[in-house]
Amino acid sequence: MDSVLDLLHQTMSSPWVYLALFAIAVVDGFFPVVPSETAVITAGVFAATGQPDLPLVVGVAALGALVGDHVSYAIGRHGGGRLLARLPAVDGNAAAGRGRRRRAAVEWARRGIAARGGLILTVARYVPGGRTAVTLTMGATRFPRRRFLAFDALAAASWGSYSALVGYLGGLAFERDPVRGLLLGLGLALTLTVIVEAVRWARGRRRRVACARVSRPADAR
């Protein structure tokens, strides 16, 4: 464990850490298997000791997220329609469950964009996988580029600040034990993500129930 901590300290005190954070945030924007939140939270934990610099961590994370989201938007705009059309139906049996889950994420993104484009983009930035579905769908549906830039800049800045500060608070709480600080930061981030998802699920369930009640009299007739 001491060797791991020494390696983390050396990595986080290197100026190359900013480039690494930027690259991870960019790739995570269109390839959501790269744990950008984990990297930014870890940098925030060690920022409590003075290295790396917290404002720079926030800045490069937000800039990387902005660039990555625009890559995903461009992919959607220049071919996302065909990719979305190939995804299996949510209730279909032609493909594996992973493909149907992707279709469900895309349909959720499409409905949210139609109703509240800017808000859904900002909220989705905090949902791993969900943000890629939203930005890809926004490109495929030709959401106005200038509006996308404005809303995404706000989303990226808030996400970078949130992720870095969650780690920073964990680092301050366990200044002499960065491992516990990292675990605290990740736990806070996971808790907030679960809360966002639970609220979204509850609101969606309420809407489905309301729609079912409205449709029953028509079906009865």
Steps between C-alpha positions, in 0.01 A plus 500: 500500500787740575642432155162572341467825695852605401417433135177700526682790666763502226234483230285776649797731555609466136395774254394219263205424725308791345545361150393155624186642663414691183547191281294277731214752510506534119486125437229450761279742308452257211637169636340462845717223642775739606446598867538878474322567831741269682803675349373850581392404853842341562672818383270699729597285799869566445434867426421533872873445560599775255575296189342501246350848489124487562394780257707338223342162572154656467599686183657210309223260605230742382681574173553130433134427569396780264722369219390139554132595494551685171671195351195294597270769358695499171480120479124520547464781248700324227372147532327453830161469336606181323661365817189568707280334238704180532445469873239235587160601629462518877248216499651313207657154508743537213801616699669453832390683812788748480377628164149542635633691800681735263178550305318575827769758592469661158120515519525657847744756359278574200191561718697719739654706219161563343359626831799668673810497280733715711394358834529138388850567361613651831352221712626224268860618545483346850371162374777276357380366166194723509701805393630319192148394404380860535782666306486236226124539470526879495734474204281246322188715547684817384467688828625859430878506533519839673243402761684171552828688556342738753325231702793259481746764621282544809470123548875437458597782737259383770609137458871583519446711812280237665736207435814684610338653810352167612852356495646812662256480791589134546868592497448769764302259720778238487807713434737237638322204341440571128359151441211566738460844348472343156246245624297779661506705180395206285228412750360853490503502119330161484237607754415813305481303174263248659282784632480661154411166339241421769329838453500455123356148529230614744397789276491272196288245686259772609462617140440144378231444763332829410503411130354156576216656699422743220496227236270261693169682426585512129582130500179421684297682234 
